């Protein structure tokens, strides 16, 4: 049977895509998924809030410059790990590799998406997680944040981008 299909502008040999999780956090695992018949893999997500949490846990400086440095250091380390994962997976696998970002702001994700594209990602998945808990919440601001993140990301890359909308 011919199971070919398309997903996010990618031509796939079948509809089996391994989702972003700990099951896709190494090139060796991704190669096994390919050997098992997967048509694409979505790599383990880079989590913005995890980067900020790690940087905050390392914050003992009490100085703005030190705090900024730690956030940038942790962010770059996490992004370099993802770039290495993309490159290693592309070297070992012939199936499409989809990078994944889990964010709650539109900060530098466009720049990082471009780095993921340069590393060889065939597409990008964006997960936007933000709870509407602010007292001064205005109708439509949550939805506008999604639009802002997407605009920031797509202006810097040419690969397909999918946005995953959560239940919130």
Secondary structure by P-SEA (a helix, b strand, c coil): ccccccccccccccccccccccccccaaaaaaaaaacccccccccccaaaaaaaaaaacccccaaaaaaaaaaaaaaaaaaaaaaaaaaaaccccbbbbbbbcccccaaaaaaaaaaaacccbbbbbbbbbccccccccaaaaaaaaaaaaacccccccbbbbbbccc
